[in-house]
Amino acid sequence: MTGHIQTDMIRRKPIRWLGDSLNRVRDFPEEARHAAGTELRHVQQDESPADWKPMAAVGAGVNEIRVHGGREYRVLYVAKFAEMVYVLHAFDKKTRRTPKRDIDLAAKRYRDLMAERRTK
């Protein structure tokens, strides 16, 4: 097996879906849902997604996966912790700018996550 990487041996961080983020991704059209899943697998393996950007407005270490599939879809996550990838929010994007309500919701979930981590 020299030269081959067995995919079952690659370490993947588990994902914790916060709020309704899993249901929102499940509501994406099939192609966008598949693309988001593929990109999240990269993140779980400490790799960068194909198309992403930092979302400092949400919190330190928060990134956005950008999925293009007829419409625009976004998945906001935090992967800076060794134990897990936290998906804060997912949504379809209808305008050029990310709506304030989506940033505010993800930021609240981020703050709640940080408060939870401090109490452990």
Secondary structure, DSSP 8 states (H G I E B T S, - for coil): -TT---GGGS----EEE-TTHHHHHHTS-HHHHHHHHHHHHHHHTT---SSEEE-TTT-TTEEEEEEESSSEEEEEEE--SSS-EEEEEEEEE-SSS--HHHHHHHHHHHHHHHHHHHT-
